[in-house]
Every structure is written in structure tokens, then in C-alpha cells.
Amino acid sequence: MTIVDDLNGLMAKGAEAIGGPSVADLILTFVCASLLSIGLTYGLVLYLTQQPRPPTESETKYRTVLPDGEISEPQELPCWVDVWRRTEDDAEALEPAEVFMSVVVPAYNEEERLPVMLEETVDFLTREYPYPAKTSTKAADGELRKRGKESGQSEVSGWEIIIVSDGSTDNTVLTALAFTTALQSPKGKRGKGVPLGAIRVVELEHNRGKGGAVTHGMRHVRGKYAIFADADGASKFEDLEKMVRKVQELEKEDSQGRAVIVGSRAHLVDSEAVVKRSALRNFLMYAFHVFIRLLTTPKTSKIADTQCGFKLFTRPALPYIIPYMNSEGWIFDVEMLMLAEAAQIPIAEVPVGWKEVAGSKLNIIWASIDMSLGLVIIRSAWMFGIWQKPQ
């Protein structure tokens, strides 16, 4: 017996003499503390991950402009998610597209900036994705649906814009409808291929956040391709042409034709617009990018610009993303990309033009905190199985 053994024996006898804890007691204490910590963490995550509220009846309807220039009564908004769910979540049972391109525009108090963005958007869509001549005077859902089924998705043409007013307290809704009225007047662009009902205005009763507004709009798109674009017009809308070319290449790599294209401003990181930003804003931007790389899934972490409000989806990709969305705040872009990655959907970035537009309602400090917390919640909710991922 060595001196070390003697010392260990004396220490053990001393611990027993003074009533010290045994090894078994220490292990039991550690296990109980660990279980308690896990339970408290689970309870906290469960509290923070409340499911998005279902849409109200009025939020499942849209308004547009009638042939006489009057604003329509609320009309039922087609919802591909509801139809898809009735087919037992079979992604291949997705309703066929009725138009070539759907554009979802989330808008919260955007009466000042929305008209400029819509003007640029409509000019591009009517030029690049026109309706057939015989459809230019009317765009009834039934007619478009029939045409889409008869001709196949590769033959569809035309476009739609779904403006989702996110509980706006200004005149965003009236501004959108006034723009549509002017567009479809005899002196407007209607004769150039803008059919009735191509622009649809949806009004959420209460503010849900940008993510909630985008997801709501995406549930109702009828396009072969669907993109969401910010109402401020910061992204150069004509760059959609480059994104479409890329997505048509990428969708060939997937057996179901799924693909996601991310509009990227990463190439502008040293541009004058970024350099002129405040030091605090640039610091928070870089810090958040580091946070993204640390906490997101492998492919998403390599995306240079996750937050650009200009992302394009093929229709077959939507059932693997939209029904699983839970984040309604600024972090929703990251959740979309992580869901796409979980479903093994091909993702690519395409550089797009971008400019700083006055009138932003984003508080960079609070938004950074909100996005960081949101990312932690997403990962925790997935880890505990509270939120589901596509299989």
C-alpha cells in the first residue's frame, strides 16, 4: 500500500466522520440538477414559442378594383395550403400554378413608399411576364385555374401582386387600392396587359410582424414562382430576371423542381451606401453575421446575406417551407432558409442591386436583439421538438 492510498483512505474516513457526501450522493445531485435545468429550459422555450395565431375570416379575403373603377367587396382569397392539407400533406398534390409570377409585398404603414415600389414592379412584370392578349381585360380565378390545369405549369403566363397590410394604421390600404384604380383606368396601364384582379390587397387586423405578413401572403400565391419584396423598393426589382434564370437552372437539380434563390447584397459591403452607415449599425451587422454562422445549420451559415428582403421560390418548394413557419419577426428569413436546408432544397445566392431608402421603421438595436433571440428560439424549439421540420 502506497502513501497515496493511505491518504485517500484517511480522507474517506474523515468525510464519513463529519458526514460528507458520498460519490453516489454527488452523482444523484448532479443528475437532479441537470434534469431540473433541462425542465426549466424546456418550459421557457415552450413559453416563448407560442404558435402563430390562425388568420381571421377577414384576413382570408382580398379587395381589388372592379371594371367600373369601384373598390370590390372582400372576395375569398385562394389558399393552396388548405387544399394541400386536405390531401394529407402530399407535396405532389399541390395545386397547379395559375400565373407565372406571384409577388408578395408586406407593408406596414407604407403609404409614402409603396407607390414608387409598385410602379417599378408593375412596369417590369408587364414587360417581362405579360398576360395573353385575351386575358388582359379580365383575370377571373376560375378562368386562370382552368387554363393552368389544361396547359400545364410550364405554359402559364401573367403575374399577380399580393399586398399584405400588416395592421397598418395609416392609409397603406387606400394607397394600394388608389394605385390599382389609376393603373386600371382608361388612361392607365390596363390596356398594356394589366388585368382586373392582378393586384390584390389583404388587410391583417393586427400587426403580426414582417415574417407573419410574408408567410400569410405566401399561403395564397398562385404563381409558378413566388417572390417576396419589401415595400420600400430598396431592391432593384429588375434583378428578378437574373434570379429567374438562376432558379430555372437550379430547379433541374431537384427531382421535384424545388429551389430557392436568395437576393444578395453581399457584393455591396464596401459600397458607399454601406460605408456611410453609422459605426454602430455596421458593428451590429457584422456581429449578427457572426451569430448567424455560429447558430444556424451548415448550409444556411454559409449564405452571405440572409436578411435581404428579396427571395424567390419555386412552387414545389413552398409546401416544405410555408406550412412549417413559426417566426413572425425579423428572423423569419433565416427560418425559411433553415427549413429549405432541412428539406434538402437547392439554394443559391444572386447579387442584386440595392439602395438605401429613407423612412425605415427599423430600430437597428432592438431588431438585432430580436433577431438574435429569435434565432436561439428557433434552434431550441427544433432541439426540443416543439416546432416541426419537413421530413
VEXLUM-963653 format. One record per residue (C-alpha): residue number from 1; residue in three letters; x, y, z. Coordinates in steps of 0.05 Angstrom, whole numbers. Each point is the difference from the previous one (the first is absolute). Example, Ala and Ser with C-alpha at 12.3 -4.5 7.8 and 13.67 -1.06 7.14 Angstrom:
2
pos: 1, code: ALA, xx: 246, yy: -90, zz: 156;
pos: 2, code: SER, xx: 27, yy: 69, zz: -13;
***
This chain:
391
pos: 1, code: MET, xx: 0, yy: 0, zz: 0;
pos: 2, code: THR, xx: 28, yy: 67, zz: -20;
pos: 3, code: ILE, xx: -1, yy: 67, zz: 37;
pos: 4, code: VAL, xx: -53, yy: 26, zz: -51;
pos: 5, code: ASP, xx: -46, yy: -58, zz: 17;
pos: 6, code: ASP, xx: 8, yy: 14, zz: 74;
pos: 7, code: LEU, xx: -18, yy: 73, zz: -11;
pos: 8, code: ASN, xx: -61, yy: -18, zz: -41;
pos: 9, code: GLY, xx: -23, yy: -47, zz: 54;
pos: 10, code: LEU, xx: 9, yy: 52, zz: 54;
pos: 11, code: MET, xx: -39, yy: 52, zz: -41;
pos: 12, code: ALA, xx: -57, yy: -49, zz: -12;
pos: 13, code: LYS, xx: -4, yy: -16, zz: 75;
pos: 14, code: GLY, xx: 3, yy: 74, zz: 16;
pos: 15, code: ALA, xx: -58, yy: 14, zz: -48;
pos: 16, code: GLU, xx: -40, yy: -55, zz: 33;
pos: 17, code: ALA, xx: 17, yy: 25, zz: 69;
pos: 18, code: ILE, xx: -25, yy: 71, zz: -15;
pos: 19, code: GLY, xx: -59, yy: -24, zz: -41;
pos: 20, code: GLY, xx: 26, yy: 21, zz: -69;
pos: 21, code: PRO, xx: -37, yy: -20, zz: -64;
pos: 22, code: SER, xx: 17, yy: -66, zz: -32;
pos: 23, code: VAL, xx: 15, yy: -9, zz: -74;
pos: 24, code: ALA, xx: -70, yy: -27, zz: -11;
pos: 25, code: ASP, xx: -29, yy: 62, zz: 33;
pos: 26, code: LEU, xx: 40, yy: 45, zz: -46;
pos: 27, code: ILE, xx: -22, yy: -38, zz: -63;
pos: 28, code: LEU, xx: -72, yy: 3, zz: 22;
pos: 29, code: THR, xx: 4, yy: 74, zz: 14;
pos: 30, code: PHE, xx: 32, yy: 13, zz: -69;
pos: 31, code: VAL, xx: -54, yy: -41, zz: -35;
pos: 32, code: CYS, xx: -57, yy: 36, zz: 36;
pos: 33, code: ALA, xx: 30, yy: 68, zz: -14;
pos: 34, code: SER, xx: 9, yy: -17, zz: -73;
pos: 35, code: LEU, xx: -72, yy: -25, zz: -7;
pos: 36, code: LEU, xx: -25, yy: 62, zz: 35;
pos: 37, code: SER, xx: 40, yy: 45, zz: -46;
pos: 38, code: ILE, xx: -26, yy: -37, zz: -62;
pos: 39, code: GLY, xx: -71, yy: 5, zz: 26;
pos: 40, code: LEU, xx: 5, yy: 74, zz: 14;
pos: 41, code: THR, xx: 32, yy: 12, zz: -68;
pos: 42, code: TYR, xx: -54, yy: -40, zz: -34;
pos: 43, code: GLY, xx: -54, yy: 39, zz: 37;
pos: 44, code: LEU, xx: 32, yy: 66, zz: -19;
pos: 45, code: VAL, xx: 6, yy: -20, zz: -73;
pos: 46, code: LEU, xx: -72, yy: -25, zz: 0;
pos: 47, code: TYR, xx: -23, yy: 67, zz: 28;
pos: 48, code: LEU, xx: 39, yy: 39, zz: -52;
pos: 49, code: THR, xx: -21, yy: -43, zz: -60;
pos: 50, code: GLN, xx: -74, yy: 14, zz: -3;
pos: 51, code: GLN, xx: -31, yy: -23, zz: -65;
pos: 52, code: PRO, xx: -20, yy: 55, zz: -49;
pos: 53, code: ARG, xx: -74, yy: 18, zz: 6;
pos: 54, code: PRO, xx: -45, yy: -26, zz: -56;
pos: 55, code: PRO, xx: -25, yy: 52, zz: -49;
pos: 56, code: THR, xx: -67, yy: 33, zz: 13;
pos: 57, code: GLU, xx: -56, yy: -5, zz: -51;
pos: 58, code: SER, xx: 14, yy: 70, zz: -27;
pos: 59, code: GLU, xx: 73, yy: -17, zz: -9;
pos: 60, code: THR, xx: -17, yy: -56, zz: -48;
pos: 61, code: LYS, xx: -31, yy: 50, zz: -49;
pos: 62, code: TYR, xx: 27, yy: 53, zz: -47;
pos: 63, code: ARG, xx: -24, yy: 62, zz: -34;
pos: 64, code: THR, xx: 15, yy: 25, zz: -69;
pos: 65, code: VAL, xx: -28, yy: 49, zz: -51;
pos: 66, code: LEU, xx: -61, yy: -15, zz: -42;
pos: 67, code: PRO, xx: -9, yy: 17, zz: -75;
pos: 68, code: ASP, xx: -39, yy: 63, zz: 19;
pos: 69, code: GLY, xx: 57, yy: 25, zz: 43;
pos: 70, code: GLU, xx: -35, yy: -15, zz: 66;
pos: 71, code: ILE, xx: 34, yy: -40, zz: 55;
pos: 72, code: SER, xx: -27, yy: -70, zz: 5;
pos: 73, code: GLU, xx: -32, yy: -33, zz: 60;
pos: 74, code: PRO, xx: 46, yy: -49, zz: 36;
pos: 75, code: GLN, xx: 10, yy: -62, zz: -42;
pos: 76, code: GLU, xx: 24, yy: -69, zz: 20;
pos: 77, code: LEU, xx: 75, yy: -7, zz: -6;
pos: 78, code: PRO, xx: 21, yy: -68, zz: -29;
pos: 79, code: CYS, xx: 45, yy: -37, zz: 49;
pos: 80, code: TRP, xx: 43, yy: -56, zz: -27;
pos: 81, code: VAL, xx: 20, yy: -21, zz: 72;
pos: 82, code: ASP, xx: -72, yy: -18, zz: 18;
pos: 83, code: VAL, xx: -7, yy: -42, zz: -63;
pos: 84, code: TRP, xx: 67, yy: -33, zz: 11;
pos: 85, code: ARG, xx: -18, yy: -18, zz: 72;
pos: 86, code: ARG, xx: -64, yy: -33, zz: -23;
pos: 87, code: THR, xx: 43, yy: -46, zz: -43;
pos: 88, code: GLU, xx: 36, yy: -25, zz: 62;
pos: 89, code: ASP, xx: 60, yy: 46, zz: -10;
pos: 90, code: ASP, xx: 20, yy: -33, zz: -65;
pos: 91, code: ALA, xx: 48, yy: 50, zz: -31;
pos: 92, code: GLU, xx: -12, yy: -30, zz: -69;
pos: 93, code: ALA, xx: -75, yy: 17, zz: 7;
pos: 94, code: LEU, xx: 15, yy: 74, zz: -1;
pos: 95, code: GLU, xx: -49, yy: 41, zz: -42;
pos: 96, code: PRO, xx: 29, yy: 18, zz: -68;
pos: 97, code: ALA, xx: 22, yy: 72, zz: -12;
pos: 98, code: GLU, xx: -48, yy: 49, zz: -32;
pos: 99, code: VAL, xx: 50, yy: 56, zz: -15;
pos: 100, code: PHE, xx: 74, yy: 1, zz: -13;
pos: 101, code: MET, xx: 22, yy: 47, zz: 55;
pos: 102, code: SER, xx: -29, yy: 18, zz: 68;
pos: 103, code: VAL, xx: 27, yy: 59, zz: 39;
pos: 104, code: VAL, xx: -15, yy: 7, zz: 74;
pos: 105, code: VAL, xx: 10, yy: 69, zz: 29;
pos: 106, code: PRO, xx: -3, yy: 6, zz: 77;
pos: 107, code: ALA, xx: -18, yy: 72, zz: 18;
pos: 108, code: TYR, xx: -5, yy: 33, zz: 68;
pos: 109, code: ASN, xx: -16, yy: 75, zz: -3;
pos: 110, code: GLU, xx: 29, yy: 6, zz: -70;
pos: 111, code: GLU, xx: -46, yy: 52, zz: -32;
pos: 112, code: GLU, xx: 60, yy: 44, zz: -18;
pos: 113, code: ARG, xx: 47, yy: -52, zz: -30;
pos: 114, code: LEU, xx: -48, yy: -52, zz: -29;
pos: 115, code: PRO, xx: -22, yy: 36, zz: -65;
pos: 116, code: VAL, xx: 72, yy: 7, zz: -25;
pos: 117, code: MET, xx: 15, yy: -73, zz: 13;
pos: 118, code: LEU, xx: -65, yy: -22, zz: -34;
pos: 119, code: GLU, xx: 13, yy: 43, zz: -61;
pos: 120, code: GLU, xx: 68, yy: -32, zz: -11;
pos: 121, code: THR, xx: -28, yy: -70, zz: 14;
pos: 122, code: VAL, xx: -59, yy: 6, zz: -48;
pos: 123, code: ASP, xx: 44, yy: 29, zz: -55;
pos: 124, code: PHE, xx: 46, yy: -60, zz: 4;
pos: 125, code: LEU, xx: -54, yy: -53, zz: 6;
pos: 126, code: THR, xx: -42, yy: 26, zz: -59;
pos: 127, code: ARG, xx: 62, yy: 2, zz: -43;
pos: 128, code: GLU, xx: 32, yy: -67, zz: 19;
pos: 129, code: TYR, xx: -59, yy: -44, zz: 19;
pos: 130, code: PRO, xx: -61, yy: 26, zz: -38;
pos: 131, code: TYR, xx: -68, yy: -31, zz: 0;
pos: 132, code: PRO, xx: -27, yy: -30, zz: -65;
pos: 133, code: ALA, xx: -37, yy: 54, zz: -40;
pos: 134, code: LYS, xx: -68, yy: -32, zz: 13;
pos: 135, code: THR, xx: 12, yy: 2, zz: 75;
pos: 136, code: SER, xx: 19, yy: 73, zz: 3;
pos: 137, code: THR, xx: -71, yy: 23, zz: 15;
pos: 138, code: LYS, xx: -19, yy: -49, zz: 54;
pos: 139, code: ALA, xx: 35, yy: -49, zz: 46;
pos: 140, code: ALA, xx: -54, yy: -41, zz: 34;
pos: 141, code: ASP, xx: 28, yy: -54, zz: 46;
pos: 142, code: GLY, xx: -41, yy: -54, zz: -34;
pos: 143, code: GLU, xx: 26, yy: 16, zz: -69;
pos: 144, code: LEU, xx: 72, yy: 3, zz: 22;
pos: 145, code: ARG, xx: -6, yy: -65, zz: 39;
pos: 146, code: LYS, xx: -31, yy: -36, zz: -59;
pos: 147, code: ARG, xx: 54, yy: 26, zz: -47;
pos: 148, code: GLY, xx: 55, yy: -21, zz: 48;
pos: 149, code: LYS, xx: -26, yy: -71, zz: 6;
pos: 150, code: GLU, xx: -11, yy: -8, zz: -75;
pos: 151, code: SER, xx: 66, yy: 28, zz: -24;
pos: 152, code: GLY, xx: 46, yy: -23, zz: 56;
pos: 153, code: GLN, xx: 43, yy: 42, zz: 46;
pos: 154, code: SER, xx: 54, yy: 11, zz: -53;
pos: 155, code: GLU, xx: -50, yy: 37, zz: -43;
pos: 156, code: VAL, xx: -28, yy: 49, zz: 51;
pos: 157, code: SER, xx: 10, yy: 74, zz: -10;
pos: 158, code: GLY, xx: -17, yy: 65, zz: 34;
pos: 159, code: TRP, xx: 11, yy: 23, zz: 71;
pos: 160, code: GLU, xx: -33, yy: 23, zz: 64;
pos: 161, code: ILE, xx: 19, yy: 46, zz: 58;
pos: 162, code: ILE, xx: -27, yy: -15, zz: 70;
pos: 163, code: ILE, xx: 9, yy: 60, zz: 46;
pos: 164, code: VAL, xx: -7, yy: -20, zz: 73;
pos: 165, code: SER, xx: -13, yy: 59, zz: 45;
pos: 166, code: ASP, xx: 28, yy: -22, zz: 67;
pos: 167, code: GLY, xx: -49, yy: 36, zz: 47;
pos: 168, code: SER, xx: 18, yy: 67, zz: -30;
pos: 169, code: THR, xx: -28, yy: 61, zz: 36;
pos: 170, code: ASP, xx: 12, yy: 49, zz: -58;
pos: 171, code: ASN, xx: -30, yy: -1, zz: -70;
pos: 172, code: THR, xx: 41, yy: -58, zz: -27;
pos: 173, code: VAL, xx: -62, yy: -39, zz: -23;
pos: 174, code: LEU, xx: -33, yy: 61, zz: -32;
pos: 175, code: THR, xx: 65, yy: 18, zz: -34;
pos: 176, code: ALA, xx: 7, yy: -70, zz: -29;
pos: 177, code: LEU, xx: -72, yy: 1, zz: -26;
pos: 178, code: ALA, xx: 8, yy: 70, zz: -27;
pos: 179, code: PHE, xx: 62, yy: -22, zz: -39;
pos: 180, code: THR, xx: -39, yy: -59, zz: -27;
pos: 181, code: THR, xx: -58, yy: 45, zz: -21;
pos: 182, code: ALA, xx: 46, yy: 47, zz: -37;
pos: 183, code: LEU, xx: 36, yy: -58, zz: -32;
pos: 184, code: GLN, xx: -64, yy: -31, zz: -27;
pos: 185, code: SER, xx: -32, yy: 65, zz: -23;
pos: 186, code: PRO, xx: -8, yy: 13, zz: -75;
pos: 187, code: LYS, xx: 62, yy: 45, zz: 4;
pos: 188, code: GLY, xx: 40, yy: -49, zz: 42;
pos: 189, code: LYS, xx: 38, yy: -64, zz: -18;
pos: 190, code: ARG, xx: -59, yy: -47, zz: -5;
pos: 191, code: GLY, xx: 2, yy: 3, zz: -75;
pos: 192, code: LYS, xx: 73, yy: -22, zz: 4;
pos: 193, code: GLY, xx: -16, yy: -66, zz: 33;
pos: 194, code: VAL, xx: -22, yy: 12, zz: 71;
pos: 195, code: PRO, xx: -63, yy: -42, zz: 11;
pos: 196, code: LEU, xx: -53, yy: 12, zz: 53;
pos: 197, code: GLY, xx: 17, yy: -34, zz: 65;
pos: 198, code: ALA, xx: 75, yy: -5, zz: -14;
pos: 199, code: ILE, xx: 13, yy: 44, zz: 61;
pos: 200, code: ARG, xx: -32, yy: -25, zz: 64;
pos: 201, code: VAL, xx: 0, yy: 36, zz: 67;
pos: 202, code: VAL, xx: -4, yy: -40, zz: 64;
pos: 203, code: GLU, xx: -9, yy: 34, zz: 67;
pos: 204, code: LEU, xx: 23, yy: -33, zz: 65;
pos: 205, code: GLU, xx: -40, yy: 23, zz: 59;
pos: 206, code: HIS, xx: 60, yy: 6, zz: 47;
pos: 207, code: ASN, xx: 74, yy: 7, zz: -12;
pos: 208, code: ARG, xx: 34, yy: -68, zz: -3;
pos: 209, code: GLY, xx: 70, yy: 20, zz: -22;
pos: 210, code: LYS, xx: 33, yy: -4, zz: -67;
pos: 211, code: GLY, xx: 8, yy: -75, zz: 4;
pos: 212, code: GLY, xx: -73, yy: -10, zz: 15;
pos: 213, code: ALA, xx: -22, yy: 45, zz: -58;
pos: 214, code: VAL, xx: 46, yy: -35, zz: -50;
pos: 215, code: THR, xx: -22, yy: -69, zz: 22;
pos: 216, code: HIS, xx: -73, yy: 20, zz: -4;
pos: 217, code: GLY, xx: 10, yy: 25, zz: -71;
pos: 218, code: MET, xx: 39, yy: -61, zz: -21;
pos: 219, code: ARG, xx: -58, yy: -45, zz: 22;
pos: 220, code: HIS, xx: -42, yy: 31, zz: -55;
pos: 221, code: VAL, xx: 47, yy: 5, zz: -60;
pos: 222, code: ARG, xx: -22, yy: -29, zz: -66;
pos: 223, code: GLY, xx: 66, yy: 6, zz: -37;
pos: 224, code: LYS, xx: 48, yy: -50, zz: -29;
pos: 225, code: TYR, xx: 51, yy: 43, zz: 35;
pos: 226, code: ALA, xx: -11, yy: 43, zz: 61;
pos: 227, code: ILE, xx: 44, yy: 56, zz: 27;
pos: 228, code: PHE, xx: -8, yy: 47, zz: 58;
pos: 229, code: ALA, xx: 25, yy: 71, zz: -6;
pos: 230, code: ASP, xx: 4, yy: 56, zz: 51;
pos: 231, code: ALA, xx: -49, yy: 58, zz: -9;
pos: 232, code: ASP, xx: 55, yy: 52, zz: 3;
pos: 233, code: GLY, xx: 26, yy: -18, zz: -69;
pos: 234, code: ALA, xx: 72, yy: -5, zz: 26;
pos: 235, code: SER, xx: 15, yy: -62, zz: -43;
pos: 236, code: LYS, xx: 6, yy: 11, zz: -75;
pos: 237, code: PHE, xx: -61, yy: -37, zz: -25;
pos: 238, code: GLU, xx: 28, yy: -10, zz: -70;
pos: 239, code: ASP, xx: 51, yy: -48, zz: 30;
pos: 240, code: LEU, xx: -57, yy: -50, zz: 7;
pos: 241, code: GLU, xx: 17, yy: -18, zz: -72;
pos: 242, code: LYS, xx: 69, yy: -26, zz: 22;
pos: 243, code: MET, xx: -32, yy: -37, zz: 58;
pos: 244, code: VAL, xx: -50, yy: -35, zz: -45;
pos: 245, code: ARG, xx: 55, yy: -23, zz: -47;
pos: 246, code: LYS, xx: 38, yy: -28, zz: 59;
pos: 247, code: VAL, xx: -60, yy: -34, zz: 31;
pos: 248, code: GLN, xx: -17, yy: -34, zz: -66;
pos: 249, code: GLU, xx: 70, yy: -29, zz: -1;
pos: 250, code: LEU, xx: -3, yy: -21, zz: 73;
pos: 251, code: GLU, xx: -68, yy: -33, zz: -2;
pos: 252, code: LYS, xx: 26, yy: -50, zz: -51;
pos: 253, code: GLU, xx: 46, yy: -27, zz: 55;
pos: 254, code: ASP, xx: -59, yy: -22, zz: 42;
pos: 255, code: SER, xx: -47, yy: -57, zz: -18;
pos: 256, code: GLN, xx: -61, yy: 41, zz: 23;
pos: 257, code: GLY, xx: 22, yy: 66, zz: -32;
pos: 258, code: ARG, xx: 13, yy: 33, zz: 67;
pos: 259, code: ALA, xx: 48, yy: 59, zz: 7;
pos: 260, code: VAL, xx: 11, yy: 64, zz: 40;
pos: 261, code: ILE, xx: 38, yy: 61, zz: -25;
pos: 262, code: VAL, xx: 25, yy: 52, zz: 50;
pos: 263, code: GLY, xx: 9, yy: 71, zz: -24;
pos: 264, code: SER, xx: 67, yy: 21, zz: 29;
pos: 265, code: ARG, xx: 31, yy: 68, zz: 17;
pos: 266, code: ALA, xx: 66, yy: -31, zz: 22;
pos: 267, code: HIS, xx: 36, yy: 29, zz: -60;
pos: 268, code: LEU, xx: -19, yy: 70, zz: 25;
pos: 269, code: VAL, xx: 34, yy: -8, zz: 68;
pos: 270, code: ASP, xx: 54, yy: 51, zz: -19;
pos: 271, code: SER, xx: -47, yy: 45, zz: -39;
pos: 272, code: GLU, xx: -13, yy: 73, zz: 17;
pos: 273, code: ALA, xx: -70, yy: -16, zz: 27;
pos: 274, code: VAL, xx: 28, yy: -48, zz: 52;
pos: 275, code: VAL, xx: 62, yy: 40, zz: 17;
pos: 276, code: LYS, xx: -43, yy: 62, zz: 15;
pos: 277, code: ARG, xx: -40, yy: -39, zz: 52;
pos: 278, code: SER, xx: 14, yy: 14, zz: 73;
pos: 279, code: ALA, xx: 56, yy: -38, zz: 34;
pos: 280, code: LEU, xx: -51, yy: -31, zz: 48;
pos: 281, code: ARG, xx: -43, yy: -26, zz: -57;
pos: 282, code: ASN, xx: 59, yy: -30, zz: -36;
pos: 283, code: PHE, xx: 25, yy: -32, zz: 65;
pos: 284, code: LEU, xx: -67, yy: -31, zz: 14;
pos: 285, code: MET, xx: -5, yy: -25, zz: -72;
pos: 286, code: TYR, xx: 67, yy: -36, zz: 5;
pos: 287, code: ALA, xx: -15, yy: -26, zz: 70;
pos: 288, code: PHE, xx: -66, yy: -29, zz: -24;
pos: 289, code: HIS, xx: 34, yy: -34, zz: -59;
pos: 290, code: VAL, xx: 48, yy: -33, zz: 48;
pos: 291, code: PHE, xx: -59, yy: -22, zz: 43;
pos: 292, code: ILE, xx: -34, yy: -29, zz: -62;
pos: 293, code: ARG, xx: 62, yy: -40, zz: -18;
pos: 294, code: LEU, xx: 4, yy: -29, zz: 71;
pos: 295, code: LEU, xx: -73, yy: -18, zz: 11;
pos: 296, code: THR, xx: -29, yy: -18, zz: -68;
pos: 297, code: THR, xx: 3, yy: -66, zz: -37;
pos: 298, code: PRO, xx: 62, yy: -13, zz: -45;
pos: 299, code: LYS, xx: -25, yy: 24, zz: -68;
pos: 300, code: THR, xx: -40, yy: 59, zz: 28;
pos: 301, code: SER, xx: 61, yy: 23, zz: 38;
pos: 302, code: LYS, xx: 38, yy: 8, zz: -66;
pos: 303, code: ILE, xx: -52, yy: 46, zz: -31;
pos: 304, code: ALA, xx: 32, yy: 69, zz: -2;
pos: 305, code: ASP, xx: -65, yy: 40, zz: 5;
pos: 306, code: THR, xx: -58, yy: -34, zz: 35;
pos: 307, code: GLN, xx: -39, yy: 63, zz: 13;
pos: 308, code: CYS, xx: -11, yy: 31, zz: -69;
pos: 309, code: GLY, xx: -75, yy: 8, zz: -10;
pos: 310, code: PHE, xx: 2, yy: -30, zz: -70;
pos: 311, code: LYS, xx: -6, yy: -76, zz: -3;
pos: 312, code: LEU, xx: -28, yy: -43, zz: -56;
pos: 313, code: PHE, xx: -32, yy: -69, zz: 8;
pos: 314, code: THR, xx: -24, yy: -52, zz: -50;
pos: 315, code: ARG, xx: -71, yy: -23, zz: 14;
pos: 316, code: PRO, xx: 21, yy: -72, zz: 17;
pos: 317, code: ALA, xx: 46, yy: 27, zz: 55;
pos: 318, code: LEU, xx: -56, yy: 36, zz: 37;
pos: 319, code: PRO, xx: -33, yy: -60, zz: 35;
pos: 320, code: TYR, xx: 67, yy: -16, zz: 33;
pos: 321, code: ILE, xx: 7, yy: 70, zz: 29;
pos: 322, code: ILE, xx: -63, yy: 42, zz: 8;
pos: 323, code: PRO, xx: -43, yy: -49, zz: 42;
pos: 324, code: TYR, xx: 58, yy: -9, zz: 49;
pos: 325, code: MET, xx: 13, yy: 74, zz: 11;
pos: 326, code: ASN, xx: -7, yy: 26, zz: 71;
pos: 327, code: SER, xx: 44, yy: 63, zz: 5;
pos: 328, code: GLU, xx: -39, yy: 64, zz: -14;
pos: 329, code: GLY, xx: 55, yy: 50, zz: 16;
pos: 330, code: TRP, xx: 63, yy: 21, zz: -37;
pos: 331, code: ILE, xx: 34, yy: -68, zz: 7;
pos: 332, code: PHE, xx: -51, yy: -34, zz: -46;
pos: 333, code: ASP, xx: 48, yy: 1, zz: -60;
pos: 334, code: VAL, xx: 48, yy: -45, zz: 38;
pos: 335, code: GLU, xx: -55, yy: -49, zz: 19;
pos: 336, code: MET, xx: -21, yy: -4, zz: -73;
pos: 337, code: LEU, xx: 71, yy: -16, zz: -22;
pos: 338, code: MET, xx: 10, yy: -51, zz: 56;
pos: 339, code: LEU, xx: -65, yy: -35, zz: -18;
pos: 340, code: ALA, xx: 21, yy: -2, zz: -73;
pos: 341, code: GLU, xx: 67, yy: -30, zz: 21;
pos: 342, code: ALA, xx: -35, yy: -51, zz: 45;
pos: 343, code: ALA, xx: -41, yy: -22, zz: -61;
pos: 344, code: GLN, xx: 63, yy: -3, zz: -43;
pos: 345, code: ILE, xx: -27, yy: 53, zz: -47;
pos: 346, code: PRO, xx: 55, yy: 31, zz: -45;
pos: 347, code: ILE, xx: 16, yy: 72, zz: 21;
pos: 348, code: ALA, xx: 42, yy: 51, zz: -37;
pos: 349, code: GLU, xx: 17, yy: 74, zz: 8;
pos: 350, code: VAL, xx: -6, yy: 51, zz: -56;
pos: 351, code: PRO, xx: 29, yy: 71, zz: 6;
pos: 352, code: VAL, xx: -54, yy: 53, zz: -4;
pos: 353, code: GLY, xx: 1, yy: 76, zz: -3;
pos: 354, code: TRP, xx: -20, yy: 36, zz: 63;
pos: 355, code: LYS, xx: -6, yy: 70, zz: 26;
pos: 356, code: GLU, xx: -13, yy: 34, zz: 67;
pos: 357, code: VAL, xx: -71, yy: 27, zz: 3;
pos: 358, code: ALA, xx: -21, yy: 53, zz: 50;
pos: 359, code: GLY, xx: -57, yy: -15, zz: 47;
pos: 360, code: SER, xx: 22, yy: -66, zz: 30;
pos: 361, code: LYS, xx: -37, yy: -20, zz: 64;
pos: 362, code: LEU, xx: 55, yy: -48, zz: 20;
pos: 363, code: ASN, xx: 33, yy: 13, zz: 68;
pos: 364, code: ILE, xx: 67, yy: -34, zz: -13;
pos: 365, code: ILE, xx: 16, yy: -12, zz: 73;
pos: 366, code: TRP, xx: -67, yy: -32, zz: 19;
pos: 367, code: ALA, xx: -3, yy: -37, zz: -66;
pos: 368, code: SER, xx: 68, yy: -30, zz: 13;
pos: 369, code: ILE, xx: -21, yy: -23, zz: 69;
pos: 370, code: ASP, xx: -66, yy: -27, zz: -27;
pos: 371, code: MET, xx: 34, yy: -38, zz: -56;
pos: 372, code: SER, xx: 53, yy: -30, zz: 46;
pos: 373, code: LEU, xx: -52, yy: -23, zz: 50;
pos: 374, code: GLY, xx: -43, yy: -26, zz: -57;
pos: 375, code: LEU, xx: 57, yy: -42, zz: -27;
pos: 376, code: VAL, xx: 12, yy: -30, zz: 69;
pos: 377, code: ILE, xx: -74, yy: -16, zz: 5;
pos: 378, code: ILE, xx: -1, yy: -34, zz: -69;
pos: 379, code: ARG, xx: 58, yy: -45, zz: 17;
pos: 380, code: SER, xx: -27, yy: -16, zz: 69;
pos: 381, code: ALA, xx: -70, yy: -14, zz: -26;
pos: 382, code: TRP, xx: 28, yy: -48, zz: -52;
pos: 383, code: MET, xx: 45, yy: -33, zz: 52;
pos: 384, code: PHE, xx: -59, yy: -14, zz: 47;
pos: 385, code: GLY, xx: -46, yy: -20, zz: -57;
pos: 386, code: ILE, xx: -49, yy: 57, zz: 15;
pos: 387, code: TRP, xx: 4, yy: 25, zz: -72;
pos: 388, code: GLN, xx: 0, yy: -50, zz: -57;
pos: 389, code: LYS, xx: 44, yy: -4, zz: -61;
pos: 390, code: PRO, xx: -18, yy: -29, zz: -68;
pos: 391, code: GLN, xx: 14, yy: -74, zz: -6;
***
